[in-house]
Amino acid sequence: MTKKNVWIAGLATPVMIAMLLLFAGSPSVRANDQPAATNAEVKIDNFSFGPETLTVPVGTTVTWTNQDDIPHTVVSTDGVFKSKVRDTDEKFSYTFAKAGTYPYYCSVHPKMTGKVVVQ
């Protein structure tokens, strides 16, 4: 290999690294710029929602899981979401697309209440 070829080969690596860094730094390529899907859970047990108040960012999917021995529902007081009756270990999920406060209750046991605060 001649001295000129060694120099070009030695230059290829730094040039390729620089190009990769340039393109990796481009906003259209960066994965970090994409909003991550967020999930949160509420457990239904002993005639209560836990946590009773849950604060989440916009776009979060909340999943309620009935861990009680009797059926329950998850019903928004504003009519935004409404589950069917959920037996033991059954789940209900809803994705919150707008900021706001979403109070809810169990229609089978109306004294069971909870709230999702979306920021």
N, CA, C and O atoms as a MOPAC input file, in Angstrom:
PM7 MOZYME 1SCF
protein

 N      0.84600 1    -1.15900 1     0.00000 1
 C      0.00000 1     0.00000 1     0.00000 1
 C      0.89900 1     1.23300 1     0.00000 1
 O      1.88000 1     1.30200 1     0.74000 1
 N      0.55500 1     2.18400 1    -0.82500 1
 C      1.36000 1     3.39900 1    -0.89700 1
 C      0.98800 1     4.32700 1     0.24600 1
 O     -0.03800 1     4.16000 1     0.90700 1
 N      1.85900 1     5.31700 1     0.46100 1
 C      1.62600 1     6.28400 1     1.52400 1
 C      0.30200 1     7.02700 1     1.30100 1
 O     -0.41000 1     7.31900 1     2.26200 1
 N     -0.03000 1     7.33400 1     0.04500 1
 C     -1.26800 1     8.04000 1    -0.28100 1
 C     -2.48800 1     7.18400 1     0.07400 1
 O     -3.45200 1     7.69500 1     0.64400 1
 N     -2.45500 1     5.88600 1    -0.25700 1
 C     -3.57600 1     4.99100 1     0.05700 1
 C     -3.76100 1     4.82500 1     1.55900 1
 O     -4.89700 1     4.72900 1     2.02400 1
 N     -2.68700 1     4.78900 1     2.32600 1
 C     -2.78300 1     4.66700 1     3.78300 1
 C     -3.44400 1     5.91200 1     4.34700 1
 O     -4.29700 1     5.81700 1     5.23000 1
 N     -3.05700 1     7.08100 1     3.84300 1
 C     -3.64800 1     8.32400 1     4.32400 1
 C     -5.15300 1     8.35900 1     4.04400 1
 O     -5.93100 1     8.74100 1     4.91800 1
 N     -5.57300 1     7.96700 1     2.83900 1
 C     -6.99300 1     7.96100 1     2.48100 1
 C     -7.74900 1     6.95500 1     3.34300 1
 O     -8.83800 1     7.25400 1     3.83200 1
 N     -7.17900 1     5.76600 1     3.53300 1
 C     -7.83400 1     4.75900 1     4.36600 1
 C     -7.94600 1     5.24700 1     5.80300 1
 O     -8.96000 1     5.01600 1     6.46100 1
 N     -6.90500 1     5.92200 1     6.29400 1
 C     -6.93500 1     6.45600 1     7.65400 1
 C     -7.93100 1     7.58800 1     7.79500 1
 O     -8.47900 1     7.78000 1     8.88000 1
 N     -8.18300 1     8.33400 1     6.75600 1
 C     -9.12300 1     9.43300 1     6.76800 1
 C    -10.56700 1     8.94100 1     6.66600 1
 O    -11.48400 1     9.60800 1     7.14400 1
 N    -10.76900 1     7.78700 1     6.05000 1
 C    -12.12600 1     7.27300 1     5.83500 1
 C    -12.86200 1     7.08000 1     7.15500 1
 O    -14.04400 1     7.41000 1     7.24500 1
 N    -12.20500 1     6.56300 1     8.16400 1
 C    -12.87100 1     6.31100 1     9.44000 1
 C    -13.33800 1     7.60200 1    10.10300 1
 O    -14.50300 1     7.68200 1    10.49100 1
 N    -12.47800 1     8.62400 1    10.25300 1
 C    -12.97200 1     9.87200 1    10.85000 1
 C    -14.07600 1    10.53600 1    10.02600 1
 O    -14.99700 1    11.12400 1    10.59300 1
 N    -13.99700 1    10.45000 1     8.71500 1
 C    -15.02900 1    11.03600 1     7.85900 1
 C    -16.34700 1    10.29700 1     8.06500 1
 O    -17.40100 1    10.92300 1     8.17600 1
 N    -16.29000 1     8.97700 1     8.11500 1
 C    -17.52600 1     8.20300 1     8.31500 1
 C    -18.12300 1     8.47900 1     9.68700 1
 O    -19.34200 1     8.58400 1     9.82100 1
 N    -17.28400 1     8.59700 1    10.69900 1
 C    -17.78300 1     8.91700 1    12.03800 1
 C    -18.44300 1    10.28900 1    12.04500 1
 O    -19.51300 1    10.46200 1    12.62800 1
 N    -17.81300 1    11.25900 1    11.40200 1
 C    -18.37900 1    12.61000 1    11.33500 1
 C    -19.72800 1    12.59600 1    10.62300 1
 O    -20.66200 1    13.27400 1    11.05200 1
 N    -19.83600 1    11.82900 1     9.53700 1
 C    -21.10700 1    11.74300 1     8.81300 1
 C    -22.17900 1    11.08900 1     9.67500 1
 O    -23.32600 1    11.53800 1     9.69200 1
 N    -21.81200 1    10.04000 1    10.38300 1
 C    -22.77900 1     9.38000 1    11.26100 1
 C    -23.26400 1    10.32400 1    12.35700 1
 O    -24.45500 1    10.36700 1    12.66500 1
 N    -22.33900 1    11.07800 1    12.94200 1
 C    -22.72400 1    12.02900 1    13.97700 1
 C    -23.60600 1    13.12800 1    13.40600 1
 O    -24.55500 1    13.56400 1    14.05700 1
 N    -23.30500 1    13.57200 1    12.20800 1
 C    -24.10100 1    14.61000 1    11.57200 1
 C    -25.52200 1    14.13500 1    11.35100 1
 O    -26.47500 1    14.83900 1    11.68600 1
 N    -25.67200 1    12.93600 1    10.78300 1
 C    -27.01000 1    12.42400 1    10.50000 1
 C    -27.72600 1    11.97500 1    11.77300 1
 O    -28.94700 1    12.10700 1    11.86700 1
 N    -27.00000 1    11.45300 1    12.74000 1
 C    -27.62100 1    11.03200 1    13.99400 1
 C    -28.15300 1    12.23200 1    14.75800 1
 O    -29.12300 1    12.11400 1    15.50700 1
 N    -27.52300 1    13.38500 1    14.57300 1
 C    -27.96300 1    14.58700 1    15.26000 1
 C    -29.13300 1    15.26600 1    14.57800 1
 O    -29.68300 1    16.23300 1    15.10400 1
 N    -29.51400 1    14.77600 1    13.42800 1
 C    -30.60600 1    15.37200 1    12.67800 1
 C    -31.93700 1    15.11400 1    13.37700 1
 O    -32.21500 1    13.97300 1    13.74900 1
 N    -32.77200 1    16.14300 1    13.56800 1
 C    -34.04500 1    15.95600 1    14.25900 1
 C    -34.95500 1    14.92400 1    13.58700 1
 O    -35.78300 1    14.30400 1    14.25400 1
 N    -34.80900 1    14.74000 1    12.28500 1
 C    -35.69400 1    13.79300 1    11.61600 1
 C    -35.29800 1    12.34900 1    11.87900 1
 O    -36.03900 1    11.43300 1    11.52200 1
 N    -34.15000 1    12.13000 1    12.49300 1
 C    -33.66500 1    10.77800 1    12.71200 1
 C    -33.71500 1    10.39000 1    14.18400 1
 O    -33.79900 1     9.20200 1    14.49500 1
 N    -33.66800 1    11.33800 1    15.08200 1
 C    -33.54400 1    11.05600 1    16.50200 1
 C    -34.80400 1    10.43700 1    17.07800 1
 O    -35.89100 1    11.00100 1    16.95200 1
 N    -34.66600 1     9.29500 1    17.70100 1
 C    -35.79100 1     8.59800 1    18.32800 1
 C    -36.27200 1     9.34600 1    19.56400 1
 O    -37.44700 1     9.24900 1    19.92100 1
 N    -35.39300 1    10.08800 1    20.22300 1
 C    -35.76800 1    10.79200 1    21.43900 1
 C    -36.79400 1    11.89500 1    21.19200 1
 O    -37.46200 1    12.33700 1    22.12700 1
 N    -36.92600 1    12.34100 1    19.95100 1
 C    -37.88100 1    13.38900 1    19.63900 1
 C    -39.30900 1    12.86700 1    19.55400 1
 O    -40.25400 1    13.65500 1    19.55000 1
 N    -39.47400 1    11.57100 1    19.48600 1
 C    -40.79900 1    10.97900 1    19.39800 1
 C    -41.35900 1    10.80400 1    20.80500 1
 O    -40.64400 1    10.32900 1    21.68700 1
 N    -42.61900 1    11.17500 1    21.04200 1
 C    -43.18000 1    10.99500 1    22.38300 1
 C    -43.28900 1     9.50700 1    22.70400 1
 O    -43.73100 1     8.70500 1    21.88100 1
 N    -42.88500 1     9.17000 1    23.89400 1
 C    -42.95600 1     7.77100 1    24.31700 1
 C    -44.36200 1     7.46800 1    24.81800 1
 O    -45.00100 1     8.29600 1    25.46700 1
 N    -44.81900 1     6.28800 1    24.50800 1
 C    -46.11500 1     5.86000 1    25.01800 1
 C    -45.99000 1     5.67500 1    26.52700 1
 O    -45.03200 1     5.07000 1    27.00900 1
 N    -46.95000 1     6.19200 1    27.25500 1
 C    -46.92700 1     6.09500 1    28.70200 1
 C    -48.11500 1     5.26200 1    29.15300 1
 O    -49.21900 1     5.38500 1    28.62400 1
 N    -47.86700 1     4.41600 1    30.13500 1
 C    -48.91700 1     3.57700 1    30.69900 1
 C    -48.95100 1     3.75600 1    32.20600 1
 O    -47.92300 1     3.99700 1    32.84000 1
 N    -50.14200 1     3.63600 1    32.77000 1
 C    -50.30700 1     3.70500 1    34.21800 1
 C    -51.37400 1     2.68300 1    34.60200 1
 O    -52.20800 1     2.29500 1    33.78300 1
 N    -51.33000 1     2.26200 1    35.85000 1
 C    -52.26800 1     1.23800 1    36.31200 1
 C    -53.00800 1     1.68100 1    37.56100 1
 O    -52.46900 1     2.37300 1    38.42600 1
 N    -54.26000 1     1.25600 1    37.62200 1
 C    -55.08100 1     1.43400 1    38.81600 1
 C    -55.59200 1     0.04800 1    39.18900 1
 O    -56.11800 1    -0.68500 1    38.35200 1
 N    -55.42600 1    -0.29400 1    40.45700 1
 C    -55.90800 1    -1.58400 1    40.93200 1
 C    -57.25100 1    -1.40000 1    41.62000 1
 O    -57.44900 1    -0.46200 1    42.39200 1
 N    -58.15900 1    -2.30300 1    41.32800 1
 C    -59.46000 1    -2.30300 1    41.98800 1
 C    -59.42500 1    -3.45000 1    42.99100 1
 O    -59.31600 1    -4.61800 1    42.61700 1
 N    -59.51900 1    -3.09400 1    44.27200 1
 C    -59.43500 1    -4.11900 1    45.30800 1
 C    -60.10100 1    -3.60700 1    46.58800 1
 O    -59.99700 1    -2.43100 1    46.93400 1
 N    -60.78300 1    -4.51500 1    47.27400 1
 C    -61.41100 1    -4.18800 1    48.55300 1
 C    -62.32400 1    -2.95700 1    48.43300 1
 O    -62.29700 1    -2.06500 1    49.28100 1
 N    -63.12400 1    -2.92800 1    47.37300 1
 C    -64.08000 1    -1.84600 1    47.12100 1
 C    -63.41800 1    -0.47600 1    47.02100 1
 O    -63.96900 1     0.51700 1    47.49600 1
 N    -62.23400 1    -0.42000 1    46.40000 1
 C    -61.57700 1     0.87500 1    46.20900 1
 C    -60.69200 1     0.85000 1    44.96900 1
 O    -60.26500 1    -0.20300 1    44.49600 1
 N    -60.43300 1     2.06300 1    44.45900 1
 C    -59.50200 1     2.25700 1    43.35200 1
 C    -58.16900 1     2.71200 1    43.94700 1
 O    -58.13200 1     3.61100 1    44.78800 1
 N    -57.09600 1     2.09900 1    43.51500 1
 C    -55.79900 1     2.47000 1    44.06000 1
 C    -54.76100 1     2.67400 1    42.96300 1
 O    -54.46800 1     1.74600 1    42.20900 1
 N    -54.20100 1     3.87800 1    42.86600 1
 C    -54.44400 1     5.02000 1    43.74100 1
 C    -55.79100 1     5.67900 1    43.44100 1
 O    -56.31800 1     5.58200 1    42.33300 1
 N    -56.32500 1     6.34500 1    44.44700 1
 C    -57.61800 1     7.00900 1    44.27600 1
 C    -57.50500 1     8.18100 1    43.30000 1
 O    -58.41000 1     8.42500 1    42.50300 1
 N    -56.38300 1     8.90400 1    43.37200 1
 C    -56.09100 1     9.98300 1    42.42000 1
 C    -54.78900 1     9.64400 1    41.71700 1
 O    -53.77200 1     9.36800 1    42.35400 1
 N    -54.83900 1     9.66900 1    40.39900 1
 C    -53.68400 1     9.34600 1    39.56700 1
 C    -53.39900 1    10.54100 1    38.67200 1
 O    -54.29800 1    11.02300 1    37.98300 1
 N    -52.15500 1    11.02900 1    38.67100 1
 C    -51.76600 1    12.15300 1    37.81400 1
 C    -50.83400 1    11.63200 1    36.72800 1
 O    -49.82300 1    10.99200 1    37.01500 1
 N    -51.19400 1    11.91800 1    35.46000 1
 C    -50.45500 1    11.38600 1    34.30900 1
 C    -50.31300 1    12.46200 1    33.23600 1
 O    -51.07200 1    13.43100 1    33.22900 1
 N    -49.34000 1    12.30100 1    32.32300 1
 C    -49.24200 1    13.23600 1    31.19000 1
 C    -50.25900 1    12.89300 1    30.10000 1
 O    -50.76300 1    11.77300 1    30.02800 1
 N    -50.54600 1    13.88200 1    29.25700 1
 C    -51.42700 1    13.66700 1    28.10000 1
 C    -50.87400 1    12.51100 1    27.26900 1
 O    -49.66100 1    12.39900 1    27.08700 1
 N    -51.75000 1    11.66400 1    26.77200 1
 C    -51.35100 1    10.53600 1    25.94200 1
 C    -51.16700 1     9.23700 1    26.70700 1
 O    -50.85900 1     8.20200 1    26.11500 1
 N    -51.35400 1     9.28500 1    28.01800 1
 C    -51.17300 1     8.09400 1    28.84900 1
 C    -52.36900 1     7.15600 1    28.71800 1
 O    -53.52000 1     7.59200 1    28.68800 1
 N    -52.07400 1     5.86700 1    28.64100 1
 C    -53.11200 1     4.84600 1    28.69800 1
 C    -53.16400 1     4.33400 1    30.12800 1
 O    -52.17500 1     3.83000 1    30.66000 1
 N    -54.33000 1     4.47100 1    30.73900 1
 C    -54.54000 1     3.96900 1    32.09900 1
 C    -55.28500 1     2.65200 1    31.99000 1
 O    -56.26600 1     2.53600 1    31.25400 1
 N    -54.80700 1     1.65700 1    32.73500 1
 C    -55.45600 1     0.34600 1    32.76700 1
 C    -55.90400 1     0.05700 1    34.18800 1
 O    -55.10500 1     0.07200 1    35.12400 1
 N    -57.18600 1    -0.20600 1    34.33200 1
 C    -57.75800 1    -0.61300 1    35.60500 1
 C    -57.85900 1    -2.13600 1    35.60800 1
 O    -58.34400 1    -2.72800 1    34.64400 1
 N    -57.40400 1    -2.77300 1    36.68600 1
 C    -57.47500 1    -4.22400 1    36.81600 1
 C    -58.29000 1    -4.55700 1    38.05400 1
 O    -57.98200 1    -4.10500 1    39.15700 1
 N    -59.34200 1    -5.36000 1    37.85600 1
 C    -60.17400 1    -5.77000 1    38.99000 1
 C    -59.49400 1    -6.91700 1    39.72400 1
 O    -59.45300 1    -8.04300 1    39.22800 1
 N    -58.96700 1    -6.63200 1    40.89500 1
 C    -58.34300 1    -7.66200 1    41.71600 1
 C    -59.24000 1    -8.05100 1    42.88300 1
 O    -58.82400 1    -8.75600 1    43.80200 1
 N    -60.47600 1    -7.57700 1    42.82700 1
 C    -61.45900 1    -7.89600 1    43.85900 1
 C    -62.16800 1    -9.20100 1    43.49900 1
 O    -62.08100 1    -9.66800 1    42.36400 1
 N    -62.86000 1    -9.77700 1    44.46000 1
 C    -63.58300 1   -11.03400 1    44.23000 1
 C    -64.96800 1   -10.82100 1    43.64900 1
 O    -65.68000 1   -11.78500 1    43.36700 1
 N    -65.35700 1    -9.55700 1    43.46800 1
 C    -66.68500 1    -9.25500 1    42.92900 1
 C    -66.54500 1    -8.30800 1    41.73600 1
 O    -65.52200 1    -7.64000 1    41.58400 1
 N    -67.57900 1    -8.25300 1    40.89100 1
 C    -67.51000 1    -7.40300 1    39.68800 1
 C    -67.53900 1    -5.90700 1    40.01300 1
 O    -68.13200 1    -5.47900 1    41.00300 1
 N    -66.88500 1    -5.12800 1    39.15200 1
 C    -66.86900 1    -3.66900 1    39.25800 1
 C    -66.87500 1    -3.07700 1    37.85300 1
 O    -66.63000 1    -3.77100 1    36.86700 1
 N    -67.16000 1    -1.78000 1    37.78500 1
 C    -67.06500 1    -1.03400 1    36.52700 1
 C    -66.17400 1     0.19000 1    36.75200 1
 O    -65.83600 1     0.53200 1    37.88500 1
 N    -65.80400 1     0.83800 1    35.64900 1
 C    -65.06900 1     2.09900 1    35.67900 1
 C    -65.83600 1     3.04100 1    34.76100 1
 O    -65.83200 1     2.87000 1    33.54200 1
 N    -66.49800 1     4.04400 1    35.35400 1
 C    -67.38100 1     4.92500 1    34.58800 1
 C    -67.03700 1     6.38100 1    34.87200 1
 O    -67.06400 1     6.81600 1    36.02400 1
 N    -66.71700 1     7.12800 1    33.83200 1
 C    -66.43600 1     8.55500 1    33.95500 1
 C    -67.72100 1     9.29200 1    34.32000 1
 O    -68.76800 1     9.04100 1    33.72200 1
 N    -67.65100 1    10.19600 1    35.29400 1
 C    -68.84000 1    10.96500 1    35.66600 1
 C    -69.25700 1    11.91800 1    34.55400 1
 O    -70.40300 1    12.36600 1    34.52500 1
 N    -68.33500 1    12.23600 1    33.63000 1
 C    -68.62100 1    13.13200 1    32.51300 1
 C    -68.97100 1    12.38000 1    31.23200 1
 O    -69.15300 1    13.00400 1    30.18600 1
 N    -69.06900 1    11.05600 1    31.29200 1
 C    -69.40400 1    10.26100 1    30.11500 1
 C    -68.26200 1    10.09100 1    29.12000 1
 O    -68.50400 1     9.72000 1    27.97200 1
 N    -67.02900 1    10.35200 1    29.53100 1
 C    -65.88600 1    10.25100 1    28.63000 1
 C    -65.53600 1     8.79000 1    28.35900 1
 O    -65.19700 1     8.44000 1    27.22800 1
 N    -65.61400 1     7.93700 1    29.37100 1
 C    -65.31700 1     6.50700 1    29.20700 1
 C    -66.23700 1     5.69000 1    30.10900 1
 O    -66.73300 1     6.17100 1    31.12800 1
 N    -66.44800 1     4.44900 1    29.70400 1
 C    -67.34100 1     3.56800 1    30.47000 1
 C    -66.97300 1     2.12200 1    30.15800 1
 O    -67.00200 1     1.69200 1    29.00400 1
 N    -66.63200 1     1.39000 1    31.19600 1
 C    -66.30300 1    -0.01900 1    30.99200 1
 C    -67.55900 1    -0.87400 1    31.14900 1
 O    -68.56200 1    -0.44800 1    31.72100 1
 N    -67.46700 1    -2.07300 1    30.63000 1
 C    -68.47400 1    -3.08600 1    30.94300 1
 C    -68.13800 1    -3.60400 1    32.33200 1
 O    -67.10900 1    -3.23800 1    32.90000 1
 N    -68.98200 1    -4.43900 1    32.87300 1
 C    -68.69700 1    -5.04400 1    34.17400 1
 C    -67.44500 1    -5.90000 1    34.03700 1
 O    -67.35400 1    -6.73700 1    33.13900 1
 N    -66.48600 1    -5.69000 1    34.92500 1
 C    -65.21000 1    -6.41200 1    34.92200 1
 C    -65.18900 1    -7.39200 1    36.08800 1
 O    -65.32000 1    -7.00100 1    37.24800 1
 N    -65.02300 1    -8.67200 1    35.76100 1
 C    -64.88900 1    -9.69200 1    36.80100 1
 C    -63.44600 1    -9.72500 1    37.30500 1
 O    -62.59900 1    -8.97500 1    36.82100 1
 N    -63.17300 1   -10.58400 1    38.26400 1
 C    -61.83300 1   -10.72100 1    38.83500 1
 C    -60.79800 1   -10.93900 1    37.74100 1
 O    -60.97600 1   -11.78000 1    36.86000 1
 N    -59.71300 1   -10.17000 1    37.80700 1
 C    -58.57400 1   -10.19900 1    36.88200 1
 C    -58.87100 1    -9.62500 1    35.49600 1
 O    -57.99700 1    -9.65100 1    34.62900 1
 N    -60.05100 1    -9.11900 1    35.26900 1
 C    -60.33400 1    -8.47700 1    33.98000 1
 C    -59.87800 1    -7.01700 1    34.02900 1
 O    -59.82500 1    -6.40000 1    35.09300 1
 N    -59.54700 1    -6.47900 1    32.84000 1
 C    -58.98100 1    -5.14000 1    32.72300 1
 C    -59.83800 1    -4.24700 1    31.83200 1
 O    -60.61200 1    -4.71400 1    30.99700 1
 N    -59.66800 1    -2.95100 1    32.04400 1
 C    -60.25800 1    -1.93500 1    31.18400 1
 C    -59.20900 1    -0.85100 1    31.00100 1
 O    -58.57200 1    -0.43500 1    31.96900 1
 N    -59.02100 1    -0.38500 1    29.75800 1
 C    -58.02300 1     0.64900 1    29.47700 1
 C    -58.64900 1     1.81400 1    28.73100 1
 O    -59.58900 1     1.65000 1    27.95300 1
 N    -58.10100 1     2.99900 1    28.99000 1
 C    -58.51400 1     4.20000 1    28.28900 1
 C    -57.29500 1     5.09800 1    28.11600 1
 O    -56.49500 1     5.24700 1    29.03900 1
 N    -57.15200 1     5.69900 1    26.92900 1
 C    -56.04400 1     6.60900 1    26.64600 1
 C    -56.54400 1     8.04800 1    26.74200 1
 O    -57.50800 1     8.42500 1    26.07600 1
 N    -55.88500 1     8.84300 1    27.57000 1
 C    -56.28900 1    10.22500 1    27.81900 1
 C    -55.56400 1    11.15900 1    26.85200 1
 O    -54.35800 1    11.37700 1    26.97400 1
 N    -56.30600 1    11.70700 1    25.89100 1
 C    -55.72900 1    12.54500 1    24.83600 1
 C    -55.74500 1    14.03200 1    25.17700 1
 O    -55.05900 1    14.81700 1    24.52200 1
 N    -56.51300 1    14.43100 1    26.18600 1
 C    -56.62000 1    15.85100 1    26.53800 1
 C    -56.34700 1    16.05300 1    28.02000 1
 O    -56.66800 1    15.21000 1    28.85700 1
 N    -55.73900 1    17.20600 1    28.31700 1
 C    -55.51000 1    17.56800 1    29.71700 1
 C    -56.85100 1    17.83000 1    30.40000 1
 O    -57.80800 1    18.27400 1    29.76500 1
 N    -56.90500 1    17.55500 1    31.67800 1
 C    -58.11700 1    17.79600 1    32.44600 1
 C    -58.20100 1    16.86700 1    33.63600 1
 O    -57.30500 1    16.05600 1    33.87200 1
 N    -59.28100 1    16.99200 1    34.38200 1
 C    -59.53200 1    16.13600 1    35.52600 1
 C    -60.72100 1    15.24700 1    35.18800 1
 O    -61.77600 1    15.73000 1    34.77700 1
 N    -60.53700 1    13.94800 1    35.36400 1
 C    -61.53800 1    12.95900 1    34.98300 1
 C    -61.96100 1    12.14300 1    36.20500 1
 O    -61.33800 1    11.12800 1    36.51800 1
 N    -63.02400 1    12.58300 1    36.90100 1
 C    -63.52100 1    11.78700 1    38.01600 1
 C    -64.28400 1    10.56600 1    37.48100 1
 O    -64.88900 1    10.62400 1    36.41100 1
 N    -64.24600 1     9.47200 1    38.22900 1
 C    -64.95400 1     8.25500 1    37.81800 1
 C    -65.44000 1     7.48800 1    39.04200 1
 O    -65.06600 1     7.80100 1    40.17200 1
 N    -66.27300 1     6.48600 1    38.80800 1
 C    -66.84900 1     5.69300 1    39.88800 1
 C    -67.18400 1     4.29500 1    39.37400 1
 O    -67.10300 1     4.02500 1    38.17600 1
 N    -67.55600 1     3.42500 1    40.28200 1
 C    -68.04500 1     2.09500 1    39.93000 1
 C    -69.56500 1     2.16700 1    39.92800 1
 O    -70.16000 1     2.50400 1    40.95200 1
 N    -70.20600 1     1.86300 1    38.81000 1
 C    -71.66900 1     1.96500 1    38.74000 1
 C    -72.36700 1     0.88100 1    39.57300 1
 O    -73.54000 1     1.03000 1    39.91400 1
 N    -71.66900 1    -0.18900 1    39.89600 1
 C    -72.22500 1    -1.24600 1    40.74800 1
 C    -72.14500 1    -0.81900 1    42.21400 1
 O    -73.01000 1    -1.17000 1    43.01700 1
 N    -71.10600 1    -0.06000 1    42.55500 1
 C    -70.87500 1     0.41000 1    43.92800 1
 C    -70.53400 1     1.90600 1    43.86200 1
 O    -69.35900 1     2.26900 1    43.92900 1
 N    -71.54000 1     2.77600 1    43.73400 1
 C    -71.30300 1     4.20700 1    43.46800 1
 C    -70.44400 1     4.94100 1    44.50800 1
 O    -69.92800 1     6.02200 1    44.22300 1
 N    -70.28500 1     4.37200 1    45.69600 1
 C    -69.41100 1     5.03400 1    46.68800 1
 C    -67.93100 1     4.82800 1    46.37200 1
 O    -67.07100 1     5.47800 1    46.96700 1
 N    -67.63600 1     3.92700 1    45.44000 1
 C    -66.25900 1     3.73000 1    44.97900 1
 C    -65.95200 1     4.82000 1    43.95200 1
 O    -66.56900 1     4.85800 1    42.88700 1
 N    -65.01700 1     5.69400 1    44.26000 1
 C    -64.70200 1     6.79600 1    43.34500 1
 C    -63.18600 1     6.91500 1    43.16300 1
 O    -62.39300 1     6.45700 1    43.98500 1
 N    -62.83000 1     7.53900 1    42.06600 1
 C    -61.43100 1     7.82600 1    41.78500 1
 C    -61.34300 1     9.00800 1    40.85400 1
 O    -62.35800 1     9.56600 1    40.43700 1
 N    -60.10100 1     9.39400 1    40.52500 1
 C    -59.90100 1    10.56200 1    39.67200 1
 C    -58.57200 1    10.39600 1    38.92300 1
 O    -57.56600 1     9.97600 1    39.49400 1
 N    -58.60000 1    10.73800 1    37.62900 1
 C    -57.37500 1    10.80500 1    36.83200 1
 C    -57.17400 1    12.28200 1    36.47700 1
 O    -58.05300 1    12.92200 1    35.89800 1
 N    -56.00000 1    12.80700 1    36.83600 1
 C    -55.63600 1    14.18100 1    36.49100 1
 C    -54.62300 1    14.09600 1    35.36000 1
 O    -53.54900 1    13.51600 1    35.51600 1
 N    -54.97500 1    14.68300 1    34.21800 1
 C    -54.12200 1    14.62200 1    33.03600 1
 C    -53.52300 1    16.00400 1    32.79900 1
 O    -54.24200 1    16.99300 1    32.65400 1
 N    -52.17400 1    16.05400 1    32.76200 1
 C    -51.48100 1    17.34900 1    32.61600 1
 C    -50.74700 1    17.42500 1    31.29500 1
 O    -50.11000 1    18.43700 1    30.99900 1

